[in-house]
Amino acid sequence: MKTLLLVKEIYAEGFKNLGNIIVKNYFKAFLWFSVAMFAVVLYAFIFRLVTGFAWD
């Protein structure tokens, strides 16, 4: 239990001062990049389903 609390405290300490504007903007850009990549994958999957791709 003590180890779990220590890990929790280290995690909380690491993200407590996440106020740097560069870091915030990086995470925001990474979020939109991830959403765009997921949309491309979803589009490709739906396209394959609609066009009757052989899933052999």
C-alpha positions as CSV (number, residue, x, y, z in Angstrom):
1,M,0.0,0.0,0.0
2,K,2.9,2.3,0.8
3,T,4.3,1.8,-2.7
4,L,1.0,2.6,-4.3
5,L,0.7,5.9,-2.3
6,L,4.3,6.8,-3.3
7,V,3.6,6.2,-7.0
8,K,0.4,8.3,-6.7
9,E,2.3,11.1,-5.1
10,I,5.1,11.0,-7.7
11,Y,2.4,11.1,-10.5
12,A,0.6,14.0,-8.8
13,E,3.8,15.9,-8.3
14,G,4.9,15.4,-11.9
15,F,1.7,16.9,-13.3
16,K,0.9,19.5,-10.6
17,N,2.9,22.3,-12.3
18,L,1.7,21.7,-15.8
19,G,1.1,25.4,-16.4
20,N,3.8,25.9,-19.0
21,I,2.1,27.3,-22.1
22,I,4.4,25.4,-24.4
23,V,3.5,22.1,-22.8
24,K,-0.2,22.9,-22.9
25,N,0.0,23.8,-26.6
26,Y,2.0,20.6,-27.3
27,F,-0.7,18.5,-25.7
28,K,-3.4,20.4,-27.5
29,A,-1.7,19.8,-30.8
30,F,-1.1,16.2,-30.0
31,L,-4.8,15.7,-29.2
32,W,-5.9,17.1,-32.5
33,F,-3.3,15.1,-34.4
34,S,-4.5,11.9,-32.6
35,V,-8.1,12.8,-33.4
36,A,-7.2,13.3,-37.1
37,M,-5.3,10.1,-37.3
38,F,-8.2,8.2,-35.7
39,A,-10.6,9.8,-38.2
40,V,-8.5,8.6,-41.1
41,V,-8.4,5.0,-39.7
42,L,-12.2,5.1,-39.1
43,Y,-12.8,6.4,-42.6
44,A,-10.6,3.7,-44.2
45,F,-12.3,0.9,-42.2
46,I,-15.8,2.2,-43.1
47,F,-14.7,2.5,-46.8
48,R,-13.5,-1.1,-46.8
49,L,-16.8,-2.2,-45.2
50,V,-19.0,-0.3,-47.7
51,T,-17.0,-1.4,-50.8
52,G,-17.1,-5.1,-49.9
53,F,-13.5,-5.8,-49.1
54,A,-12.6,-9.5,-48.9
55,W,-11.4,-10.1,-45.3
56,D,-9.7,-13.3,-46.1
